[in-house]
Amino acid sequence: MSFPAVYYNSRWSIPPVVVRNQQEADSLDPAEWFTLAPSPKVAAAPYPKLFLNVNVPPKIIVSSDQEEQLTGEWRDFTSVAVTVANAQPPDVPPVTLNPASGTFAAAGGSNQFTVTMTGDGLSGTWIATKDSTAEWLTFSPETPQSASGSVTYNATLNSSGTARTAHIYVNGKTFTVNQNAVGGG
């Protein structure tokens, strides 16, 4: 079984649910829940379609001819399944960074910015990374964090004679670090 998978209820006419792992699948009553499509992409195909009827096992329709034979009390839940499948949270929680940038004098120094988790993600964590070429910039923590917090970053002396810029990335958001050259402030 691959995940995420769309699970349908065979007993009640309720919207399908997205199951993201085997533990969630095992928590569903197998007498009531089943899955057809191995992925949201397959669930979005024109057929098969899932039709539900109150207190009647669902029907899987694989052609337009079969669909035309259904009576009015059958409801097409295919689009609901696709919507539910596509509404899964991202792999990592969304975050906000405050502030969004920082500037150092040529001498370097240390500062920090806050990371606020603003939603759910499959991992439940945020992690900071940086431009691989920015050897002059260090930060902590370097491990995944499961709650809102802060990133402390440090810049070494800029003796290159030109201003420089690097970035720290947190769950898709970018924090920009600028450092002035000697004589640049």
Secondary structure, 3 states (H helix, E strand, C coil): CCCCEEEEECCCCCCCEEECCHHHHHHCCCCCEEECCCCHHHHCCCCCEEEEECCEEEEEECCHHHHHCCCCCCEECHHHHHHHHHCCCCCCCCEEEECCEEEECCCCEEEEEEEEECCCCCCCCECEEECCCCCCEEEECCCCECCCEEEEEEECCCCCCCCEEEEEEECCEEEEEEECCCCCC
